């Protein structure tokens, strides 16, 4: 009887320790997802601050391209709203619209040699392009973090603890079909 009790107590202790280890790994993954999102958030805010400067520089030269400038600012606003609400799905769609608007803006700027020669424009174009690349890198890292988290909370025996303690799957930052396809520049030059 004493041996049975010792084995039972040992088994309970092992299960508790194993449960704590699983819990700690799940917490670590959850915070990795949060950190990855925070990295994206910082870059989005930096780009958010740069876009009005770019639009102001462009306004000086592009008097007949107000529609292009307005689309960029509207998309910027949509990204900011989705970001503030933490709506990853809406953010992915808004990001696609903003990237499309920026590509259109940079393509239209080719028609304005004075604008292309403006030092402020060149600086902002370079800065925003660098931010776009950094955001793309961070999105990839974020999605990898979310994927690791989601796989882990679905694996046995982690799923038992994850469900019991309310660990939820993360949402991938996915892109619209427009963002994945090539840009059609024909309407801008046709």
BAKOLZA-947535 format. One line per 10 residues: their letters; for each residue x negated, y negated, z of N, C-alpha, C. Coordinates in Angstrom, 1 decimal, decimal comma, padded with zeros to 4 digits. Layout:
N
A> X:Y:Z:X:Y:Z:X:Y:Z | ...
This chain:
190
XXXXXXXXXX> -000,8:001,2:000,0:000,0:000,0:000,0:-000,9:-001,3:000,0 | -001,9:-001,2:000,8:-002,8:-002,4:000,9:-003,5:-002,6:-000,5 | -003,9:-001,5:-001,2:-004,5:-001,7:-002,5:-003,6:-002,3:-003,5 | -002,3:-001,8:-003,4:-001,3:-002,3:-004,3:-001,1:-003,8:-004,1 | -001,0:-004,2:-002,9:-000,8:-005,6:-002,5:-002,0:-006,4:-003,0 | -003,3:-005,9:-002,8:-004,5:-006,6:-003,2:-004,5:-006,8:-004,7 | -004,1:-005,7:-005,5:-004,0:-005,8:-006,9:-003,0:-006,8:-007,4 | -001,8:-006,8:-006,7:-000,7:-007,7:-007,0:-001,2:-009,2:-006,8 | -001,8:-009,4:-005,7:-002,3:-010,8:-005,4:-003,3:-011,2:-006,4 | -004,2:-010,3:-006,7:-005,3:-010,6:-007,7:-004,7:-010,9:-009,0
XXXXXXXXXX> -003,7:-010,1:-009,4:-003,0:-010,4:-010,7:-002,3:-011,7:-010,7 | -001,7:-012,1:-009,7:-001,0:-013,4:-009,6:-002,0:-014,5:-009,6 | -003,1:-014,4:-009,0:-004,1:-015,4:-009,0:-004,7:-015,5:-010,4 | -005,0:-014,4:-011,1:-005,5:-014,4:-012,4:-004,5:-015,1:-013,4 | -003,2:-014,8:-013,2:-002,2:-015,4:-014,1:-002,1:-016,9:-013,8 | -002,2:-017,3:-012,5:-002,1:-018,7:-012,2:-003,3:-019,5:-012,8 | -004,5:-018,9:-012,7:-005,7:-019,5:-013,2:-005,6:-019,6:-014,7 | -005,1:-018,5:-015,4:-005,0:-018,5:-016,8:-003,9:-019,6:-017,2 | -002,9:-019,7:-016,5:-001,9:-020,7:-016,7:-002,4:-022,1:-016,6 | -003,3:-022,4:-015,6:-003,9:-023,7:-015,5:-004,8:-024,0:-016,6
XXXXXXXXXX> -005,6:-023,0:-017,1:-006,5:-023,2:-018,2:-005,7:-023,5:-019,5 | -004,6:-022,8:-019,7:-003,7:-023,1:-020,9:-003,2:-024,5:-020,8 | -002,6:-024,8:-019,6:-002,1:-026,2:-019,4:-003,1:-027,3:-019,7 | -004,3:-027,1:-019,2:-005,4:-028,1:-019,4:-005,7:-028,2:-020,9 | -005,7:-027,1:-021,6:-006,0:-027,2:-023,0:-004,9:-027,9:-023,8 | -003,6:-027,6:-023,4:-002,5:-028,3:-024,0:-002,6:-029,8:-023,7 | -002,9:-030,2:-022,5:-003,0:-031,6:-022,2:-004,1:-032,3:-023,0 | -005,2:-031,6:-023,1:-006,3:-032,1:-023,9:-005,9:-032,3:-025,4 | -005,2:-031,4:-025,9:-004,7:-031,5:-027,3:-003,8:-032,7:-027,5 | -002,9:-032,8:-026,5:-001,9:-033,9:-026,5:-002,6:-035,3:-026,5
XXXXXXXXXX> -003,6:-035,4:-025,7:-004,4:-036,6:-025,6:-005,2:-036,9:-026,8 | -005,7:-035,8:-027,5:-006,5:-035,9:-028,7:-005,6:-036,5:-029,8 | -004,3:-036,1:-029,8:-003,3:-036,6:-030,8:-003,1:-038,1:-030,5 | -002,9:-038,5:-029,2:-002,7:-039,9:-028,9:-004,0:-040,7:-029,2 | -005,1:-040,2:-029,0:-006,4:-040,9:-029,3:-006,5:-041,1:-030,8 | -006,2:-040,1:-031,6:-006,2:-040,2:-033,0:-005,2:-041,2:-033,5 | -004,0:-041,3:-032,9:-003,1:-042,3:-033,3:-003,5:-043,7:-033,0 | -004,2:-043,8:-031,8:-004,7:-045,1:-031,4:-005,7:-045,6:-032,3 | -006,6:-044,7:-032,9:-007,5:-045,1:-033,9:-006,9:-045,7:-035,1 | -005,8:-045,1:-035,6:-005,0:-045,6:-036,7:-004,4:-046,9:-036,4
XXXXXXXXXX> -003,9:-047,0:-035,2:-003,2:-048,2:-034,7:-004,1:-049,4:-034,8 | -005,3:-049,3:-034,3:-006,3:-050,4:-034,3:-006,5:-050,8:-035,8 | -006,7:-049,9:-036,7:-007,0:-050,3:-038,1:-005,8:-050,9:-038,7 | -004,6:-050,4:-038,4:-003,4:-051,0:-039,0:-003,2:-052,4:-038,5 | -003,5:-052,7:-037,2:-003,4:-054,1:-036,7:-004,5:-055,0:-037,4 | -005,7:-054,5:-037,6:-006,7:-055,3:-038,3:-006,2:-055,6:-039,7 | -005,7:-054,6:-040,4:-005,2:-054,9:-041,8:-004,0:-055,8:-041,7 | -003,1:-055,6:-040,7:-002,0:-056,5:-040,6:-002,4:-058,0:-040,4 | -003,5:-058,2:-039,8:-004,0:-059,6:-039,6:-004,7:-060,1:-040,8 | -005,2:-059,3:-041,6:-005,9:-059,7:-042,9:-005,0:-060,0:-044,0
XXXXXXXXXX> -003,9:-059,4:-044,1:-003,0:-059,5:-045,3:-002,4:-060,9:-045,4 | -002,0:-061,6:-044,4:-001,5:-063,0:-044,6:-002,6:-063,9:-045,2 | -003,8:-063,7:-044,7:-005,0:-064,5:-045,3:-005,1:-064,2:-046,8 | -005,0:-063,0:-047,2:-005,2:-062,6:-048,6:-004,0:-063,3:-049,4 | -002,8:-063,2:-048,9:-001,7:-063,7:-049,6:-001,8:-065,3:-049,7 | -002,3:-065,9:-048,7:-002,5:-067,4:-048,7:-003,5:-067,8:-049,8 | -004,6:-067,0:-049,9:-005,6:-067,3:-050,9:-005,0:-067,1:-052,3 | -004,3:-066,0:-052,4:-003,7:-065,7:-053,7:-002,6:-066,8:-054,1 | -001,9:-067,3:-053,2:-000,9:-068,3:-053,5:-001,4:-069,5:-054,2 | -002,7:-069,9:-053,8:-003,3:-071,0:-054,5:-003,5:-070,9:-056,0
XXXXXXXXXX> -003,6:-069,6:-056,4:-003,9:-069,4:-057,8:-002,7:-068,7:-058,5 | -002,0:-067,9:-057,9:-001,0:-067,1:-058,5:000,4:-067,7:-058,3 | 000,6:-068,8:-058,9:001,9:-069,6:-058,8:003,1:-068,8:-059,4 | 002,8:-068,0:-060,4:003,9:-067,3:-061,1:004,1:-065,8:-060,6 | 003,4:-065,4:-059,6:003,4:-064,0:-059,1:004,0:-063,9:-057,7 | 005,0:-064,7:-057,4:005,6:-064,7:-056,1:006,2:-063,4:-055,7 | 006,7:-062,7:-056,7:007,4:-061,4:-056,5:006,4:-060,4:-055,9 | 005,2:-060,4:-056,5:004,1:-059,5:-056,1:003,7:-059,8:-054,6 | 003,5:-061,1:-054,4:003,1:-061,5:-053,0:004,2:-061,2:-052,0 | 005,5:-061,4:-052,4:006,6:-061,1:-051,4:006,7:-059,6:-051,2
XXXXXXXXXX> 006,5:-058,8:-052,2:006,5:-057,3:-051,9:005,5:-056,9:-050,9 | 004,3:-057,5:-051,0:003,2:-057,1:-050,1:003,6:-057,5:-048,7 | 004,1:-058,7:-048,5:004,5:-059,2:-047,2:005,7:-058,4:-046,6 | 006,6:-058,0:-047,5:007,7:-057,2:-047,0:007,3:-055,8:-046,6 | 006,4:-055,2:-047,4:005,8:-053,9:-047,0:005,0:-054,0:-045,7 | 004,3:-055,1:-045,6:003,5:-055,3:-044,3:004,4:-055,4:-043,1 | 005,6:-056,0:-043,3:006,5:-056,1:-042,2:007,1:-054,7:-041,9 | 007,4:-053,9:-042,9:007,9:-052,6:-042,7:006,9:-051,7:-042,0 | 005,7:-051,8:-042,3:004,6:-051,0:-041,6:004,6:-051,4:-040,2 | 004,6:-052,7:-039,9:004,5:-053,2:-038,5:005,7:-052,8:-037,7
XXXXXXXXXX> 006,9:-052,8:-038,3:008,1:-052,4:-037,5:008,0:-050,9:-037,2 | 007,6:-050,1:-038,2:007,5:-048,6:-038,0:006,5:-048,3:-037,0 | 005,4:-049,1:-037,0:004,3:-048,9:-036,1:004,7:-049,2:-034,7 | 005,5:-050,3:-034,5:005,9:-050,7:-033,2:006,9:-049,7:-032,6 | 007,7:-049,1:-033,5:008,7:-048,2:-033,0:008,1:-046,8:-032,9 | 006,9:-046,6:-033,3:006,3:-045,2:-033,2:006,9:-044,2:-034,2 | 007,6:-044,7:-035,2:008,3:-043,8:-036,2:007,3:-043,4:-037,3 | 006,7:-042,2:-037,1:005,6:-041,8:-038,0:006,1:-041,5:-039,4 | 007,3:-041,0:-039,5:007,9:-040,7:-040,8:008,1:-042,0:-041,6 | 008,7:-043,0:-041,0:009,0:-044,3:-041,6:007,6:-045,0:-041,9
XXXXXXXXXX> 006,7:-044,8:-041,0:005,4:-045,5:-041,2:004,7:-044,9:-042,5 | 004,8:-043,6:-042,7:004,2:-043,0:-043,9:004,8:-043,6:-045,2 | 006,2:-043,8:-045,2:006,8:-044,4:-046,3:006,4:-045,8:-046,5 | 006,4:-046,6:-045,4:006,1:-048,0:-045,5:004,6:-048,2:-045,9 | 003,7:-047,3:-045,5:002,3:-047,3:-045,9:002,2:-047,1:-047,4 | 003,0:-046,2:-047,9:003,0:-046,0:-049,4:003,4:-047,2:-050,1 | 004,4:-047,9:-049,7:004,9:-049,1:-050,3:003,8:-050,2:-050,2 | 003,2:-050,3:-049,0:002,2:-051,4:-048,9:001,0:-051,1:-049,8 | 000,5:-049,9:-049,8:-000,6:-049,5:-050,6:-000,3:-049,8:-052,1 | 000,9:-049,5:-052,5:001,3:-049,7:-053,9:001,3:-051,2:-054,2
XXXXXXXXXX> 001,8:-052,0:-053,2:001,9:-053,5:-053,3:000,5:-054,1:-053,4 | -000,4:-053,5:-052,6:-001,8:-054,0:-052,7:-002,5:-053,7:-054,0 | -002,3:-052,5:-054,5:-002,8:-052,1:-055,8:-002,3:-053,0:-056,9 | -001,0:-053,3:-056,8:-000,4:-054,2:-057,8:-001,0:-055,6:-057,7 | -001,2:-056,1:-056,4:-001,7:-057,4:-056,2:-003,2:-057,5:-056,7 | -004,0:-056,5:-056,5:-005,4:-056,5:-057,0:-005,4:-056,4:-058,5 | -004,5:-055,7:-059,1:-004,4:-055,5:-060,5:-004,0:-056,9:-061,1 | -003,0:-057,5:-060,6:-002,5:-058,8:-061,1:-003,6:-059,9:-060,9 | -004,4:-059,8:-059,9:-005,5:-060,7:-059,6:-006,5:-060,7:-060,8 | -006,6:-059,6:-061,5:-007,5:-059,5:-062,6:-007,2:-060,6:-063,7
XXXXXXXXXX> -005,9:-061,0:-063,7:-005,5:-062,0:-064,7:-005,9:-063,4:-064,3 | -006,5:-063,6:-063,1:-006,8:-064,9:-062,6:-008,3:-065,0:-062,3 | -009,1:-065,4:-063,3:-010,5:-065,4:-063,1:-010,9:-066,3:-061,9 | -010,2:-067,4:-061,8:-010,6:-068,3:-060,7:-010,4:-067,7:-059,3 | -009,3:-066,9:-059,2:-009,0:-066,2:-058,0:-010,1:-065,1:-057,8 | -010,4:-064,3:-058,8:-011,4:-063,3:-058,7:-012,8:-063,9:-058,3 | -013,0:-065,1:-058,7:-014,3:-065,8:-058,3:-014,3:-066,4:-056,9 | -013,1:-066,6:-056,3:-013,0:-067,2:-055,0:-013,7:-066,3:-054,0 | -014,6:-066,9:-053,2:-015,3:-066,1:-052,2:-014,4:-065,6:-051,1 | -013,4:-066,3:-050,7:-012,5:-065,8:-049,7:-011,7:-064,6:-050,2
XXXXXXXXXX> -011,3:-064,7:-051,5:-010,6:-063,6:-052,0:-011,4:-062,3:-052,1 | -012,7:-062,5:-052,6:-013,6:-061,3:-052,7:-013,8:-060,7:-051,3 | -014,0:-061,6:-050,3:-014,3:-061,1:-049,0:-013,1:-060,3:-048,5 | -011,9:-060,9:-048,6:-010,7:-060,2:-048,1:-010,4:-059,0:-048,9 | -010,6:-059,0:-050,2:-010,4:-057,8:-051,0:-011,3:-056,6:-050,5 | -012,6:-057,0:-050,3:-013,5:-056,0:-049,8:-013,1:-055,5:-048,4 | -012,8:-056,4:-047,5:-012,4:-056,1:-046,1:-011,2:-055,2:-046,1 | -010,2:-055,5:-046,9:-008,9:-054,7:-046,9:-009,2:-053,3:-047,6 | -010,1:-053,3:-048,6:-010,4:-052,0:-049,2:-011,1:-051,1:-048,2 | -012,0:-051,7:-047,4:-012,7:-050,9:-046,3:-011,8:-050,4:-045,3
XXXXXXXXXX> -010,8:-051,3:-044,9:-009,8:-050,9:-043,9:-008,9:-049,8:-044,5 | -008,6:-049,8:-045,7:-007,8:-048,8:-046,4:-008,5:-047,4:-046,3 | -009,8:-047,5:-046,6:-010,6:-046,2:-046,5:-010,7:-045,7:-045,1 | -010,9:-046,6:-044,2:-010,9:-046,2:-042,8:-009,6:-045,6:-042,3 | -008,5:-046,2:-042,7:-007,2:-045,7:-042,4:-007,0:-044,3:-042,9 | -007,4:-044,1:-044,2:-007,2:-042,8:-044,8:-008,0:-041,8:-044,0 | -009,2:-042,1:-043,6:-010,0:-041,2:-042,8:-009,4:-040,9:-041,5 | -008,9:-041,9:-040,8:-008,2:-041,7:-039,5:-006,9:-041,0:-039,6 | -006,2:-041,1:-040,7:-005,0:-040,4:-041,0:-005,3:-038,9:-041,1 | -006,4:-038,6:-041,8:-006,8:-037,2:-041,9:-007,1:-036,6:-040,6
XXXXXXXXXX> -007,8:-037,4:-039,7:-008,2:-036,9:-038,4:-007,0:-036,7:-037,5 | -006,0:-037,7:-037,6:-004,8:-037,6:-036,9:-004,0:-036,4:-037,2 | -003,8:-036,1:-038,5:-003,1:-035,0:-039,0:-003,7:-033,7:-038,5 | -005,1:-033,6:-038,5:-005,8:-032,4:-038,0:-005,5:-032,2:-036,6 | -005,5:-033,3:-035,8:-005,3:-033,3:-034,4:-003,8:-032,8:-034,1 | -002,9:-033,3:-034,8:-001,5:-032,9:-034,7:-001,4:-031,4:-035,0 | -002,0:-031,0:-036,1:-001,9:-029,6:-036,5:-002,5:-028,7:-035,4 | -003,6:-029,0:-034,9:-004,2:-028,2:-033,8:-003,2:-028,1:-032,6 | -002,7:-029,2:-032,3:-001,7:-029,3:-031,2:-000,5:-028,4:-031,5 | 000,1:-028,5:-032,7:001,3:-027,8:-033,0:001,0:-026,3:-033,1
XXXXXXXXXX> -000,1:-025,9:-033,6:-000,4:-024,5:-033,7:-000,6:-023,9:-032,3 | -001,3:-024,7:-031,5:-001,5:-024,2:-030,1:-000,2:-024,0:-029,3 | 000,7:-024,9:-029,4:001,9:-024,8:-028,6:002,9:-023,8:-029,2 | 002,6:-023,2:-030,4:003,4:-022,2:-030,9:002,8:-020,8:-030,7 | 001,5:-020,7:-030,3:000,9:-019,4:-030,1:001,2:-018,8:-028,7 | 001,3:-017,5:-028,7:001,5:-016,8:-027,5:000,2:-016,6:-026,8 | 000,1:-016,8:-025,5:001,0:-017,1:-024,5:001,2:-018,6:-024,2 | 000,5:-019,5:-025,0:000,6:-020,9:-024,8:002,1:-021,4:-024,9 | 002,8:-020,8:-025,8:004,2:-021,2:-026,1:005,0:-021,2:-024,8 | 004,7:-020,2:-024,0:005,5:-020,0:-022,7:005,3:-021,3:-021,8
XXXXXXXXXX> 004,1:-021,6:-021,6:003,8:-022,8:-020,8:004,2:-024,1:-021,5 | 004,0:-024,2:-022,8:004,3:-025,4:-023,5:005,8:-025,6:-023,4 | 006,6:-024,6:-023,6:008,1:-024,8:-023,5:008,5:-025,1:-022,1 | 007,9:-024,4:-021,2:008,3:-024,5:-019,7:008,0:-026,0:-019,2 | 006,9:-026,5:-019,7:006,4:-027,9:-019,3:006,8:-029,0:-020,2 | 007,5:-028,7:-021,3:008,0:-029,7:-022,2:007,0:-030,3:-023,2 | 006,0:-029,5:-023,6:005,1:-030,0:-024,6:005,8:-030,0:-025,9 | 005,8:-031,1:-026,7:006,5:-031,2:-027,9:005,5:-031,2:-029,1 | 005,9:-030,7:-030,3:005,0:-030,8:-031,4:004,9:-032,2:-031,9 | 003,7:-032,6:-032,4:003,5:-033,9:-033,0:004,0:-033,9:-034,4
XXXXXXXXXX> 004,2:-035,1:-034,9:004,7:-035,3:-036,3:003,5:-035,8:-037,2 | 003,4:-035,1:-038,3:002,3:-035,4:-039,2:002,6:-036,7:-039,9 | 001,6:-037,5:-040,2:001,7:-038,7:-041,0:001,6:-038,3:-042,4 | 002,8:-038,2:-043,1:002,8:-037,8:-044,4:003,1:-038,9:-045,4 | 002,7:-038,8:-046,6:002,8:-039,8:-047,6:003,9:-039,6:-048,6 | 004,4:-040,7:-049,1:005,5:-040,6:-050,1:004,9:-040,1:-051,4 | 005,7:-039,6:-052,3:005,3:-039,1:-053,6:004,6:-040,2:-054,4 | 005,1:-041,4:-054,2:004,5:-042,6:-054,9:003,1:-042,7:-054,6 | 002,7:-042,6:-053,3:001,3:-042,8:-052,9:000,4:-041,7:-053,4 | 001,0:-040,5:-053,6:000,2:-039,4:-054,1:-000,1:-039,5:-055,6
XXXXXXXXXX> 000,8:-040,2:-056,3:000,7:-040,2:-057,8:-000,2:-041,4:-058,2 | -000,6:-041,3:-059,5:-001,4:-042,4:-060,1:-000,5:-043,6:-060,2 | -001,2:-044,7:-060,1:-000,5:-046,0:-060,2:-000,2:-046,3:-061,7 | 001,0:-046,7:-062,0:001,4:-047,1:-063,3:001,1:-048,7:-063,4 | 000,1:-049,1:-064,1:-000,2:-050,5:-064,2:000,3:-051,1:-065,4 | 000,9:-050,4:-066,3:001,5:-050,9:-067,6:002,5:-052,0:-067,4 | 003,4:-051,9:-066,4:004,3:-053,1:-066,3:003,6:-054,4:-065,9 | 002,5:-054,3:-065,3:001,8:-055,5:-064,8:001,1:-056,2:-066,0 | 000,7:-055,4:-067,1:000,0:-056,0:-068,2:000,8:-055,9:-069,5 | 002,0:-055,4:-069,4:002,7:-055,2:-070,7:003,4:-056,3:-071,1
